[in-house]
Each structure stands twice: as C-alpha cells, then as structure tokens.
Amino acid sequence: MDRQEWLALGTRGMAATFGAFARSAGAEVLERDGVFAILNPAVKERSVFNSVVYSDPAGLAAVRDELAAAYGERGCAWTVWVPEDDTATAALLAAAGHRLDAEPRAMGAPLSAFAEPDLGGLDWTDDGGIEDAGALNDGAYGYPRGTWLRGIGTGTEGLRTYVARLDGAPASTVAVRYTDGDCPVWNVATSERARGRGLATRLMAKALADARAAGCRTTTLQATRLGAPVYRRLGYEDFGALQMWEHRD
C-alpha cells in the first residue's frame, strides 16, 4: 500500500474503535458523509475523547459548524485529526478558532514483520482488566484517576487488553481491536517505576503475533512523540503527522 492507503486504513480503524469506545461509555456518535465524531460529555474537558476523524475533507468542511454546535451544546472540548498534508482543512479549522494541540504520528506495518516474542519471565495476561489499563493510562497522561474509563467505558466490544505486572502490580498495558484485517493498537502505557524494562515492547510484540494468528494482515497506530521511536524500532513505518486541531469554547 502507498502512504494514502495506509492513512485511510488508520482512519477506518480509528473510527471503528472510537465508535466502540462511545458505545461502551454511553457517549453519542455523529456520522455524516466521510465524517465520524464522538461526543462524550462525561469527559467534556478532554478533547481526545471527543474526537472527529474524516475521510473526505469537503465533507468535514460542510459539517464543521454543525459539529461546533453539537459540541458547544454539550460543553465539550473537541479535536479534529488532520493529516499534515491536508493544509486546506488545517487552515479552515484555524480560521474557525481551533488551535494545533498535538501532532502524533500515523504509523503502520505489515504483520509479517513481527515474530512471536519470548515472554519467559514476564508476569503478563492477555485478559487484563480494563480498570488496570485505565489507571496506567491516567498515570501516563497525567489525568485524574478514572478519566480514561469515563472516556472509553468498561465494556469496550472487541478490545483485547494485555497487562504486564511488576512485583505483582500492574505496570504496563497494550490493547488491540481487530478491524477488517487490520490490528489498531491502543492504550499503550507504562508506569513510571517500570519504564526502561521493555514491558510494553514485549506486550506489543505478543499482541501483534496474536493478531497475525487471528488472520490480521496489518497493524496501525497513532504515536506520541515519545512512543514513535519505540514503534520505529519495532518495525512500524511513519506516514506523517496527524495534527490534532482542538477547539475549546
């Protein structure tokens, strides 16, 4: 696949997983031609849990004001994920009062690039509690405890959560959710006391090997600045920034 095909694959995975998060958390979904948005007033202060993704820039332009009204009525901060080369959409959003909040990297790889890892000596499970994963993500992002679970819910359909423990306590987590032959990766986090031990890397390798065994062919993710170098070393290719254009009333 070329870069645009990888970006499209990642967008489909984001929309499918955001939808699952919304259903689990009791949030709303707004769908228009080529546009998918989640509205979650339970975490109105966190724009990432009120995300908009799109496959059609013209469709996004046509409904931007409708989205603004919907989020405004609910008092939610919200963000639109914009590929870095879509400068027209970025300019439209900037003119409408959005600001560039973050620039995670869109990354992907064929699953054939990943081998079954050796997990000897690792205390881990692939049936990890979403509560443990939520607490680890809250800690990693500096959120008040419970924020992550308000954002994604506790019964997310199809989400497979891997957790590694250190001295008996949850220390690292990775989650995946298969979507039409792709394996999007979510919720990667490691507690501060456990960093530098390769826990998340080993969990990811296992999750991806399991996805390949289940019939998936590719994997996609959106990487933070700190995470991107780790994913490159694992074998992911970088397809450019996904700019997060945030709006707060």
Backbone hydrogen bonds in HBPLUS format (Angstrom, degrees):
<---DONOR---> <-ACCEPTOR-->    atom                        ^
c    i                          cat <-CA-CA->   ^        H-A-AA   ^      H-
h    n   atom  resd res      DA  || num        DHA   H-A  angle D-A-AA Bond
n    s   type  num  typ     dist DA aas  dist angle  dist       angle   num
A0005-GLU N   A0002-ASP O   3.10 MM   3  5.35 120.0  2.47 102.5 117.1     1
A0006-TRP N   A0002-ASP O   3.01 MM   4  6.37 154.6  2.08 154.6 162.5     2
A0007-LEU N   A0003-ARG O   2.89 MM   4  6.20 160.0  1.93 154.7 160.4     3
A0008-ALA N   A0004-GLN O   2.94 MM   4  6.12 156.7  1.99 144.2 150.5     4
A0009-LEU N   A0005-GLU O   2.92 MM   4  6.12 153.4  1.99 144.1 151.5     5
A0010-GLY N   A0006-TRP O   2.93 MM   4  6.20 161.3  1.96 152.1 156.6     6
A0011-THR N   A0007-LEU O   2.93 MM   4  6.18 153.3  2.01 147.2 154.6     7
A0012-ARG N   A0008-ALA O   3.02 MM   4  6.28 157.7  2.07 148.4 153.5     8
A0013-GLY N   A0009-LEU O   3.06 MM   4  6.35 157.8  2.11 148.8 155.0     9
A0014-MET N   A0010-GLY O   2.90 MM   4  6.15 151.7  1.98 146.6 154.6    10
A0015-ALA N   A0011-THR O   2.94 MM   4  6.17 167.3  1.96 154.3 157.0    11
A0016-ALA N   A0012-ARG O   2.99 MM   4  6.15 166.0  2.01 150.4 154.3    12
A0017-THR N   A0013-GLY O   3.00 MM   4  6.09 161.4  2.04 145.6 150.8    13
A0018-PHE N   A0014-MET O   2.75 MM   4  5.83 165.2  1.77 156.2 161.2    14
A0019-GLY N   A0015-ALA O   2.95 MM   4  6.02 153.4  2.02 142.8 150.2    15
A0020-ALA N   A0016-ALA O   3.11 MM   4  6.42 149.5  2.21 138.0 145.8    16
A0021-PHE N   A0017-THR O   2.86 MM   4  6.16 159.1  1.90 154.5 160.3    17
A0022-ALA N   A0018-PHE O   2.85 MM   4  6.08 160.9  1.88 150.7 155.9    18
A0023-ARG N   A0019-GLY O   2.99 MM   4  6.25 163.4  2.01 151.1 154.6    19
A0024-SER N   A0020-ALA O   3.01 MM   4  6.16 159.1  2.05 147.5 153.5    20
A0025-ALA N   A0021-PHE O   2.86 MM   4  6.04 155.1  1.92 153.8 160.6    21
A0026-GLY N   A0022-ALA O   2.98 MM   4  5.89 112.8  2.45 140.9 155.6    22
A0027-ALA N   A0022-ALA O   2.78 MM   5  4.59 149.7  1.88 145.0 145.4    23
A0028-GLU N   A0039-LEU O   2.94 MM  11  5.01 169.0  1.95 152.1 149.1    24
A0039-LEU N   A0028-GLU O   2.90 MM  11  5.01 162.9  1.93 136.3 139.8    25
A0030-LEU N   A0037-ALA O   2.85 MM   7  5.07 166.0  1.87 145.1 148.8    26
A0037-ALA N   A0030-LEU O   2.88 MM   7  5.07 149.7  1.98 150.2 158.3    27
A0032-ARG N   A0035-VAL O   3.03 MM   3  5.04 164.9  2.05 138.6 143.3    28
A0035-VAL N   A0032-ARG O   2.91 MM   3  5.04 171.1  1.91 131.7 128.9    29
A0055-SER N   A0034-GLY O   2.80 MM  21  4.94 154.4  1.87 134.9 143.2    30
A0036-PHE N   A0053-VAL O   2.86 MM  17  5.43 164.1  1.89 171.1 169.2    31
A0053-VAL N   A0036-PHE O   2.93 MM  17  5.43 162.8  1.96 160.3 164.6    32
A0038-ILE N   A0051-SER O   3.05 MM  13  5.74 154.5  2.12 156.5 164.6    33
A0043-VAL N   A0040-ASN O   3.10 MM   3  5.93 164.9  2.12 124.5 128.3    34
A0046-ARG N   A0043-VAL O   3.01 MM   3  5.62 164.6  2.04 121.1 125.9    35
A0077-ALA N   A0044-LYS O   2.84 MM  33  5.81 172.3  1.84 160.7 159.4    36
A0049-PHE N   A0046-ARG O   3.23 MM   3  5.89 145.5  2.35 114.9 122.2    37
A0050-ASN N   A0047-SER O   2.81 MM   3  4.89 156.9  1.86 110.0 115.8    38
A0079-THR N   A0050-ASN O   3.22 MM  29  6.52 155.7  2.29 142.0 146.3    39
A0052-VAL N   A0079-THR O   2.85 MM  27  6.14 133.5  2.07 154.9 167.0    40
A0081-TRP N   A0052-VAL O   3.02 MM  29  6.29 167.2  2.04 177.9 174.6    41
A0059-GLY N   A0056-ASP O   2.99 MM   3  5.17 119.1  2.37 102.5 117.8    42
A0060-LEU N   A0056-ASP O   3.04 MM   4  6.41 153.3  2.11 154.7 162.7    43
A0061-ALA N   A0057-PRO O   2.92 MM   4  6.21 162.9  1.95 152.6 156.9    44
A0062-ALA N   A0058-ALA O   3.00 MM   4  6.19 148.7  2.11 142.5 150.8    45
A0063-VAL N   A0059-GLY O   3.27 MM   4  6.51 136.1  2.48 140.4 150.1    46
A0063-VAL N   A0060-LEU O   3.16 MM   3  5.41 135.4  2.37 102.0 113.4    47
A0064-ARG N   A0060-LEU O   3.00 MM   4  5.87 113.0  2.46 150.4 165.7    48
A0067-LEU N   A0063-VAL O   2.86 MM   4  6.13 161.5  1.90 161.0 165.9    49
A0068-ALA N   A0064-ARG O   2.91 MM   4  6.16 160.9  1.94 149.2 154.8    50
A0069-ALA N   A0065-ASP O   2.99 MM   4  6.20 154.8  2.05 145.5 151.5    51
A0070-ALA N   A0066-GLU O   2.99 MM   4  6.26 158.8  2.03 149.3 155.0    52
A0071-TYR N   A0067-LEU O   2.88 MM   4  6.13 172.4  1.88 165.8 166.5    53
A0072-GLY N   A0068-ALA O   2.84 MM   4  5.82 153.6  1.91 141.0 149.8    54
A0073-GLU N   A0069-ALA O   2.92 MM   4  6.05 155.3  1.98 147.4 152.6    55
A0074-ARG N   A0071-TYR O   3.14 MM   3  5.23 130.0  2.40  97.6 110.7    56
A0075-GLY N   A0071-TYR O   2.94 MM   4  6.07 109.0  2.46 138.1 156.4    57
A0076-CYS N   A0071-TYR O   3.01 MM   5  5.17 161.4  2.05 147.7 146.4    58
A0075-GLY N   A0072-GLY O   3.11 MM   3  4.91 152.2  2.20  97.2 105.8    59
A0078-TRP N   A0247-HIS O   3.09 MM 169  5.45 159.7  2.13 148.9 155.3    60
A0247-HIS N   A0078-TRP O   2.76 MM 169  5.45 154.7  1.82 162.7 168.2    61
A0080-VAL N   A0245-TRP O   2.97 MM 165  5.15 152.8  2.05 127.3 134.2    62
A0245-TRP N   A0080-VAL O   2.93 MM 165  5.15 167.5  1.95 150.5 148.4    63
A0082-VAL N   A0243-GLN O   2.70 MM 161  4.93 165.4  1.72 148.6 153.9    64
A0243-GLN N   A0082-VAL O   2.72 MM 161  4.93 140.5  1.87 155.8 143.6    65
A0086-ASP N   A0083-PRO O   2.92 MM   3  5.56 166.1  1.93 124.8 129.4    66
A0084-GLU N   A0241-ALA O   3.00 MM 157  5.34 145.5  2.12 160.5 153.3    67
A0090-ALA N   A0086-ASP O   3.24 MM   4  6.55 162.5  2.27 148.4 153.6    68
A0091-ALA N   A0087-THR O   2.91 MM   4  6.05 156.6  1.97 144.1 150.0    69
A0092-LEU N   A0088-ALA O   2.97 MM   4  6.20 155.6  2.04 145.2 152.1    70
A0093-LEU N   A0089-THR O   2.94 MM   4  6.18 163.5  1.97 154.9 158.3    71
A0094-ALA N   A0090-ALA O   2.91 MM   4  6.11 161.2  1.95 149.5 155.1    72
A0095-ALA N   A0091-ALA O   2.99 MM   4  6.13 159.2  2.03 148.0 153.2    73
A0096-ALA N   A0092-LEU O   3.14 MM   4  6.36 131.1  2.39 135.6 148.5    74
A0096-ALA N   A0093-LEU O   3.01 MM   3  4.98 130.3  2.26  94.9 109.0    75
A0098-HIS N   A0093-LEU O   2.94 MM   5  5.29 162.4  1.97 149.2 143.3    76
A0097-GLY N   A0094-ALA O   3.14 MM   3  5.29 163.2  2.17 108.2 111.0    77
A0099-ARG N   A0246-GLU O   2.80 MM 147  5.34 152.3  1.87 147.2 155.2    78
A0246-GLU N   A0099-ARG O   2.83 MM 147  5.34 145.3  1.95 165.0 153.4    79
A0101-ASP N   A0244-MET O   2.85 MM 143  5.60 172.3  1.86 169.0 169.9    80
A0244-MET N   A0102-ALA O   2.85 MM 142  5.26 163.6  1.88 158.9 156.2    81
A0242-LEU N   A0104-PRO O   2.68 MM 138  5.48 164.2  1.71 168.0 167.9    82
A0105-ARG N   A0223-ALA O   2.81 MM 118  4.93 152.1  1.89 138.5 144.0    83
A0223-ALA N   A0105-ARG O   2.80 MM 118  4.93 158.4  1.85 144.1 146.4    84
A0106-ALA N   A0240-GLY O   2.82 MM 134  5.68 175.4  1.82 169.4 167.8    85
A0239-PHE N   A0106-ALA O   2.74 MM 133  5.35 170.7  1.75 172.2 171.5    86
A0107-MET N   A0221-LEU O   3.03 MM 114  5.45 170.1  2.04 161.8 159.9    87
A0221-LEU N   A0107-MET O   3.03 MM 114  5.45 148.5  2.13 147.0 146.0    88
A0108-GLY N   A0237-GLU O   3.09 MM 129  5.49 150.2  2.19 144.2 153.4    89
A0237-GLU N   A0108-GLY O   2.84 MM 129  5.49 176.4  1.84 155.4 155.4    90
A0109-ALA N   A0219-THR O   2.98 MM 110  5.49 144.3  2.11 151.8 157.7    91
A0219-THR N   A0109-ALA O   2.91 MM 110  5.49 143.6  2.04 158.2 168.7    92
A0113-ALA N   A0110-PRO O   3.11 MM   3  5.94 169.6  2.12 121.4 124.6    93
A0111-LEU N   A0217-ARG O   2.89 MM 106  5.39 172.8  1.90 128.1 130.5    94
A0114-PHE N   A0111-LEU O   3.12 MM   3  5.65 172.4  2.13 119.7 121.9    95
A0122-LEU N   A0119-LEU O   3.01 MM   3  5.45 161.8  2.04 135.4 136.9    96
A0165-ARG N   A0123-ASP O   2.74 MM  42  5.40 166.2  1.76 160.1 164.1    97
A0125-THR N   A0163-VAL O   2.94 MM  38  5.52 140.5  2.10 149.0 161.2    98
A0163-VAL N   A0125-THR O   2.99 MM  38  5.52 156.4  2.05 151.9 159.4    99
A0128-GLY N   A0161-THR O   2.86 MM  33  5.15 154.2  1.93 155.0 148.5   100
A0132-ASP N   A0129-GLY O   3.11 MM   3  5.41 122.3  2.45 103.7 116.1   101
A0133-ALA N   A0129-GLY O   3.20 MM   4  6.59 162.3  2.24 150.6 155.2   102
A0134-GLY N   A0130-ILE O   2.81 MM   4  5.95 154.5  1.87 144.9 152.0   103
A0135-ALA N   A0131-GLU O   3.01 MM   4  6.23 158.9  2.05 147.4 152.3   104
A0136-LEU N   A0132-ASP O   3.03 MM   4  6.29 157.3  2.09 149.7 155.7   105
A0137-ASN N   A0133-ALA O   2.99 MM   4  6.22 156.8  2.04 148.9 155.1   106
A0138-ASP N   A0134-GLY O   2.86 MM   4  6.08 157.9  1.91 151.1 157.6   107
A0139-GLY N   A0135-ALA O   3.04 MM   4  6.24 160.2  2.08 145.4 150.3   108
A0140-ALA N   A0136-LEU O   2.97 MM   4  6.18 154.8  2.03 144.2 151.3   109
A0141-TYR N   A0137-ASN O   3.01 MM   4  6.12 153.0  2.08 151.2 156.6   110
A0142-GLY N   A0138-ASP O   2.94 MM   4  5.78 110.0  2.44 138.9 154.3   111
A0143-TYR N   A0138-ASP O   2.83 MM   5  4.65 147.6  1.94 141.0 143.9   112
A0142-GLY N   A0139-GLY O   3.42 MM   3  5.14 155.8  2.48  94.2 101.1   113
A0147-THR N   A0144-PRO O   3.10 MM   3  5.88 159.4  2.14 148.6 149.4   114
A0150-ARG N   A0146-GLY O   3.18 MM   4  6.40 149.6  2.28 145.8 153.9   115
A0150-ARG N   A0147-THR O   3.10 MM   3  5.21 120.6  2.47  98.3 113.2   116
A0151-GLY N   A0147-THR O   3.05 MM   4  6.34 135.5  2.25 144.0 156.9   117
A0151-GLY N   A0148-TRP O   3.00 MM   3  5.00 127.8  2.28  93.5 108.2   118
A0152-ILE N   A0148-TRP O   2.97 MM   4  6.32 149.3  2.07 152.9 160.6   119
A0153-GLY N   A0149-LEU O   2.73 MM   4  4.89 142.9  1.86 133.0 140.9   120
A0159-LEU N   A0156-THR O   3.40 MM   3  5.80 168.2  2.42 124.3 126.2   121
A0160-ARG N   A0176-VAL O   2.83 MM  16  5.36 174.1  1.83 165.4 167.1   122
A0176-VAL N   A0160-ARG O   2.99 MM  16  5.36 153.7  2.06 142.0 149.3   123
A0162-TYR N   A0174-VAL O   2.73 MM  12  5.21 175.5  1.73 177.0 175.6   124
A0174-VAL N   A0162-TYR O   3.00 MM  12  5.21 151.9  2.09 141.8 148.0   125
A0164-ALA N   A0172-SER O   2.87 MM   8  5.15 162.0  1.90 143.4 148.5   126
A0171-ALA N   A0164-ALA O   2.79 MM   7  5.77 167.2  1.81 161.0 158.4   127
A0172-SER N   A0164-ALA O   3.23 MM   8  5.15 149.8  2.32 143.0 142.0   128
A0166-LEU N   A0169-ALA O   2.84 MM   3  5.37 158.3  1.89 154.1 152.6   129
A0169-ALA N   A0166-LEU O   3.10 MM   3  5.37 168.7  2.11 115.3 116.3   130
A0191-SER N   A0171-ALA O   2.78 MM  20  5.24 163.4  1.81 149.6 154.6   131
A0173-THR N   A0189-ALA O   2.83 MM  16  5.46 151.3  1.91 160.9 167.4   132
A0189-ALA N   A0173-THR O   3.09 MM  16  5.46 155.5  2.15 145.1 149.0   133
A0175-ALA N   A0186-TRP O   2.91 MM  11  5.02 150.9  1.99 159.0 153.3   134
A0186-TRP N   A0175-ALA O   2.71 MM  11  5.02 168.9  1.72 156.2 155.4   135
A0177-ARG N   A0184-PRO O   3.35 MM   7  5.92 148.9  2.46 152.3 159.4   136
A0179-THR N   A0182-ASP O   2.83 MM   3  5.12 166.1  1.84 148.6 152.7   137
A0182-ASP N   A0179-THR O   2.95 MM   3  5.12 159.2  1.99 113.4 120.0   138
A0217-ARG N   A0181-GLY O   2.71 MM  36  5.55 162.7  1.74 149.9 150.6   139
A0218-THR N   A0181-GLY O   3.35 MM  37  6.69 159.0  2.39 152.5 156.3   140
A0183-CYS N   A0218-THR O   2.81 MM  35  6.08 133.0  2.03 125.7 140.3   141
A0185-VAL N   A0220-THR O   2.98 MM  35  6.41 147.9  2.08 160.4 170.7   142
A0194-ALA N   A0191-SER O   2.99 MM   3  5.43 149.8  2.08 112.6 121.7   143
A0195-ARG N   A0192-GLU O   3.48 MM   3  5.51 169.8  2.50 105.0 107.9   144
A0202-ARG N   A0198-GLY O   3.07 MM   4  6.23 159.6  2.12 148.8 153.3   145
A0203-LEU N   A0199-LEU O   2.96 MM   4  6.22 161.7  1.99 152.9 158.5   146
A0204-MET N   A0200-ALA O   2.83 MM   4  5.97 161.1  1.86 150.1 155.3   147
A0205-ALA N   A0201-THR O   2.99 MM   4  6.19 161.2  2.03 145.9 151.0   148
A0206-LYS N   A0202-ARG O   3.07 MM   4  6.30 155.1  2.13 145.6 151.7   149
A0207-ALA N   A0203-LEU O   2.85 MM   4  6.12 162.1  1.88 153.3 158.6   150
A0208-LEU N   A0204-MET O   2.85 MM   4  6.06 158.8  1.89 157.0 161.9   151
A0209-ALA N   A0205-ALA O   2.99 MM   4  6.15 152.3  2.07 141.3 149.1   152
A0210-ASP N   A0206-LYS O   2.93 MM   4  6.15 157.5  1.98 151.3 157.4   153
A0211-ALA N   A0207-ALA O   2.97 MM   4  6.20 148.0  2.07 138.9 148.1   154
A0212-ARG N   A0208-LEU O   2.97 MM   4  6.22 156.4  2.02 147.1 152.5   155
A0213-ALA N   A0209-ALA O   3.04 MM   4  6.30 158.0  2.09 145.2 151.2   156
A0214-ALA N   A0210-ASP O   2.95 MM   4  6.19 134.3  2.16 139.8 152.5   157
A0214-ALA N   A0211-ALA O   3.09 MM   3  4.96 126.7  2.39  91.1 105.5   158
A0216-CYS N   A0211-ALA O   2.97 MM   5  5.44 155.7  2.03 154.4 146.8   159
A0215-GLY N   A0212-ARG O   3.03 MM   3  5.20 159.9  2.07 106.4 112.6   160
A0228-ALA N   A0224-THR O   2.93 MM   4  5.95 152.0  2.01 156.5 160.5   161
A0230-VAL N   A0227-GLY O   3.02 MM   3  5.37 121.5  2.38 109.5 124.3   162
A0231-TYR N   A0227-GLY O   3.10 MM   4  6.40 157.5  2.15 157.0 164.0   163
A0232-ARG N   A0228-ALA O   2.95 MM   4  6.20 153.4  2.02 154.4 162.2   164
A0233-ARG N   A0229-PRO O   3.12 MM   4  6.32 156.8  2.17 142.9 148.1   165
A0234-LEU N   A0230-VAL O   3.10 MM   4  6.41 138.8  2.28 138.7 150.3   166
A0235-GLY N   A0231-TYR O   3.14 MM   4  6.43 130.7  2.39 139.7 151.5   167
A0236-TYR N   A0231-TYR O   2.98 MM   5  5.51 164.2  2.00 151.2 146.0   168
A0235-GLY N   A0232-ARG O   3.07 MM   3  5.19 136.7  2.26  98.7 110.7   169
